[in-house]
Amino acid sequence: MGRARAKDTEHPAARLASGGIARVVPAEFGGGFELLIEDTPQSHVDLADPTHLHFEYIVRMGALIDQLASPGAPITAVHLGAGAMTLPRYIATTRPGSRQQVIELEAPLVELVREHLPLPRGAAIRIRIGDAREGVHRLPPALNGAVDLVVADVYSGAQTPAHLTSVEFYTELAQLLGSAGVLLVNVADGPGLAFARRQVATIRAVLPEVAILADAQILKGRRFGNLVLAASRGPLPADALPRILAAGPHPAKLAHGAEVVAFAKDAAIVTDATAVASPRPDAGLFLR
């Protein structure tokens, strides 16, 4: 998520089932367009260049996705929550022939994006409306054990719903993954990182190989922000990532191995019975 903007009533908008308002507006920085929900940027899309990933955590996800399989080879991907479909567009452009499924709760949001931020022509992106967890059970059975990438980036307002944070949920996602498949989860947390530590412990209970991609200050628990958790049954494609993450305008750190074990030490595994929504950021976090 980005910073809040002033009220805007001049651009394409849709009222969501949650009661919020989604709008598509020209981006203030970096060109392209932003999807705003309640005046807070949720996605950035550059129709002229779908490889332009603007938000820092999306750049980190893209860097790992680039390492999957052979560079440029098509993959099978499932996206839980996709906003304006930034990552599906990226994969369709960088890996032509990829097959992608998107599960999005809000039909009005999908209609708004389709009309004003059309998907790349010829992209094999199937959009399904519904709750992310329920939607996973309605995916074609042939996807079980055949998916290269699952992205979980679901927010209701500024929080991830509790039922999408448990060991039962991650077990359901792991059943989709092929032997080398990777799960990417966007986790937002603040000082102390108690929620993120429990999420790492929970995911490690299902998929033993876990890495964390984040700004060094966020990873130290010094400020609120996004951590990308990557998980797999086998070794993650992480060899080139430290160099890639260290470059660019928003340097980041890759934590894996012993660092991840220490990060999650003594953190409780989250179950459906104990799950809570992710922390709500302070109201002033996104203000300019």
C-alpha positions in Angstrom: 0.0 0.0 0.0 1.1 3.6 -0.6 0.3 7.0 0.9 -3.1 8.4 1.2 -4.3 11.1 -1.2 -6.7 13.9 -0.9 -10.4 13.1 -1.7 -11.0 12.5 -5.4 -14.3 12.4 -7.2 -13.2 13.1 -10.8 -11.8 9.7 -11.8 -13.4 6.3 -12.6 -14.8 4.7 -9.4 -16.7 1.8 -8.1 -18.4 1.1 -4.8 -17.2 -2.1 -3.3 -19.3 -4.6 -1.3 -17.3 -3.6 1.7 -18.7 -0.1 1.4 -15.4 1.4 0.3 -14.7 3.3 -2.9 -12.1 2.1 -5.5 -10.7 4.6 -8.0 -8.3 4.5 -10.9 -6.2 7.7 -11.1 -3.0 8.8 -12.9 0.0 8.1 -10.7 1.6 11.1 -9.0 5.0 9.5 -9.4 6.5 7.0 -11.8 3.9 7.4 -14.6 1.1 4.9 -15.2 -2.0 4.6 -12.9 -2.8 3.8 -9.4 -5.7 1.9 -8.0 -6.9 3.7 -4.8 -9.2 2.1 -2.2 -10.5 4.7 0.2 -7.9 7.1 -1.2 -4.9 4.8 -0.3 -2.9 3.4 -3.3 -3.3 -0.4 -3.5 -1.7 -1.1 -6.9 0.4 0.6 -9.5 0.0 -0.3 -13.2 1.9 1.0 -16.2 0.0 0.0 -19.3 2.8 1.0 -21.6 5.3 -1.1 -19.6 3.9 -3.9 -17.5 7.4 -4.7 -16.3 7.5 -1.5 -14.4 6.9 -2.5 -10.8 6.5 0.6 -8.7 5.8 -0.5 -5.1 8.8 -1.8 -3.2 7.4 -5.1 -2.1 6.1 -5.9 -5.6 9.6 -5.2 -7.0 10.9 -7.8 -4.5 8.3 -10.3 -5.5 9.1 -9.7 -9.2 12.8 -10.3 -8.5 12.1 -13.8 -7.0 9.6 -14.6 -9.8 12.3 -13.9 -12.3 14.4 -16.7 -10.8 11.7 -19.4 -11.1 12.4 -22.2 -13.6 14.2 -21.0 -16.8 14.2 -17.2 -17.3 11.3 -16.3 -19.6 9.7 -19.7 -19.5 5.9 -19.9 -19.0 4.7 -20.8 -15.5 1.4 -21.7 -13.9 0.4 -19.2 -11.2 -2.4 -18.6 -8.7 -2.9 -15.1 -7.3 -5.1 -14.6 -4.2 -6.0 -10.9 -4.3 -4.4 -9.0 -7.1 -5.7 -5.4 -7.0 -5.1 -4.0 -10.4 -3.4 -7.3 -11.5 0.2 -5.8 -11.5 1.9 -9.2 -11.0 -0.3 -11.1 -13.4 0.5 -8.5 -16.1 4.2 -8.7 -15.2 4.2 -12.5 -15.6 2.2 -12.4 -18.8 4.8 -10.0 -20.3 8.0 -11.5 -19.0 6.8 -15.2 -19.4 4.6 -15.4 -22.4 2.3 -18.4 -22.4 1.9 -18.5 -18.7 -1.4 -19.7 -17.3 -2.7 -17.7 -14.4 -5.7 -17.8 -12.0 -6.7 -14.8 -10.0 -9.2 -15.0 -7.0 -10.6 -11.6 -6.1 -13.4 -10.9 -3.6 -14.8 -7.7 -5.1 -16.6 -8.1 -8.5 -17.0 -4.2 -8.8 -13.2 -3.9 -8.4 -12.5 -6.4 -11.2 -15.0 -4.6 -13.5 -13.4 -1.3 -12.8 -9.9 -2.6 -13.6 -11.0 -4.5 -16.7 -12.6 -1.4 -18.1 -10.0 1.2 -17.3 -6.8 -0.8 -17.0 -7.4 -3.6 -19.6 -5.3 -6.7 -19.3 -2.6 -7.5 -22.0 -4.2 -8.9 -25.1 -3.8 -12.6 -25.3 -2.8 -13.1 -21.7 -4.2 -16.3 -20.2 -5.5 -14.8 -17.0 -8.7 -16.3 -15.5 -10.3 -14.1 -12.9 -12.6 -15.8 -10.3 -14.8 -13.9 -7.9 -15.0 -15.0 -4.3 -13.2 -15.3 -0.9 -9.6 -16.4 -1.4 -9.8 -19.5 0.8 -13.1 -20.7 -0.6 -11.9 -19.9 -4.1 -8.9 -22.2 -3.7 -11.2 -25.2 -3.3 -13.0 -24.2 -6.5 -9.9 -24.2 -8.7 -9.6 -26.9 -11.3 -8.4 -30.2 -9.7 -5.7 -30.5 -12.3 -3.9 -27.6 -10.6 -3.2 -29.6 -7.5 0.5 -30.3 -7.3 1.1 -28.5 -10.6 1.4 -24.8 -9.7 4.7 -23.1 -10.0 3.8 -19.9 -8.0 1.1 -19.0 -5.5 0.9 -15.4 -4.4 -1.1 -14.5 -1.3 -1.6 -10.7 -1.1 -5.1 -10.3 0.3 -6.2 -7.3 2.4 -9.5 -6.1 3.7 -8.9 -2.5 4.2 -5.3 -2.4 5.6 -5.4 -5.8 7.2 -5.1 -9.4 6.1 -8.2 -11.4 7.3 -7.5 -13.8 10.1 -8.7 -16.9 8.1 -5.9 -16.3 5.6 -3.1 -16.6 8.2 -3.4 -20.1 9.6 -1.5 -23.3 9.2 -4.7 -24.9 7.8 -4.8 -22.2 5.1 -1.2 -22.6 4.2 -1.6 -26.3 4.0 -4.3 -25.8 1.5 -2.0 -23.6 -0.6 0.9 -26.0 -0.4 -1.3 -28.7 -2.0 -1.4 -26.6 -5.1 2.4 -26.4 -5.5 4.5 -28.6 -7.7 7.7 -30.0 -6.3 9.7 -26.8 -7.0 6.7 -24.5 -6.6 7.0 -21.3 -4.5 4.6 -19.5 -2.2 4.9 -15.7 -1.9 3.1 -14.0 0.9 2.9 -10.3 1.6 2.9 -9.6 5.3 2.5 -6.2 6.8 3.7 -5.6 10.4 5.2 -3.0 12.7 7.8 -2.7 15.5 8.5 -6.0 17.2 7.2 -8.0 14.2 5.2 -10.3 16.4 2.7 -11.0 13.7 5.4 -11.6 11.0 7.3 -14.0 13.3 4.2 -16.1 13.9 3.5 -16.1 10.1 7.1 -17.4 9.4 6.7 -20.1 12.1 3.3 -21.1 10.6 4.5 -21.3 7.0 7.7 -23.2 8.1 5.4 -25.8 9.6 4.1 -26.5 6.1 6.9 -25.6 3.8 10.3 -26.0 5.3 12.3 -23.7 3.1 11.5 -20.0 3.9 13.2 -16.7 3.0 12.3 -13.2 4.0 12.7 -10.2 1.6 12.4 -6.8 3.2 13.9 -3.4 3.8 16.6 -3.8 6.5 14.9 -1.4 8.9 11.6 -3.2 8.6 13.3 -6.6 9.1 14.8 -5.2 12.3 11.3 -4.3 13.5 12.0 -0.5 13.6 9.1 0.6 11.5 5.8 -0.6 9.9 6.1 -2.0 6.4 5.8 -5.0 4.1 7.8 -8.3 4.4 7.7 -10.7 1.5 7.8 -14.3 2.7 8.9 -16.9 0.1 8.5 -20.6 0.9 9.0 -24.0 -0.9 9.4 -27.7 -0.2 12.9 -27.6 -1.7 15.7 -25.0 -2.1 14.5 -21.6 -3.0 16.0 -19.9 -6.2 17.8 -17.4 -3.9 21.4 -17.5 -5.1 21.2 -14.3 -7.2 18.7 -12.5 -5.0 21.0 -10.8 -2.5 22.8 -9.0 -5.3 19.6 -8.1 -7.0 17.9 -6.9 -3.9 20.9 -4.8 -2.8 20.7 -2.8 -6.1 18.2 -0.3 -7.2 16.5 2.7 -5.6 15.0 0.6 -2.7 17.7 -1.8 -1.4 16.5 -4.8 0.6 17.8 -7.7 2.5 17.3 -11.5 2.0 17.1 -13.5 5.2 17.2 -17.3 4.9 18.6 -20.3 6.7 19.7 -19.7 10.2 18.4 -16.1 10.1 14.9 -17.3 9.4 15.1 -19.9 12.2 16.2 -17.2 14.6 13.5 -14.8 13.4 10.7 -17.3 14.1 12.2 -18.7 17.3 9.6 -19.3 20.0 6.8 -17.8 17.8 3.6 -19.8 18.1 2.1 -21.5 15.0 -1.2 -19.9 14.0 -4.3 -22.2 13.7 -7.8 -21.4 12.6 -8.7 -21.3 16.3 -6.1 -18.8 17.2 -5.8 -16.7 14.0 -6.2 -12.9 14.1 -6.1 -10.3 11.4 -2.7 -8.6 10.7 -2.0 -5.4 12.6 -3.7 -2.2 11.5 -1.2 0.5 10.6 -1.3 3.8 12.4 -3.8 6.2 10.7 -1.0 8.6 9.8 1.3 6.1 8.1 0.2 6.8 4.6 -0.2 10.5 4.9 2.2 12.7 3.0 
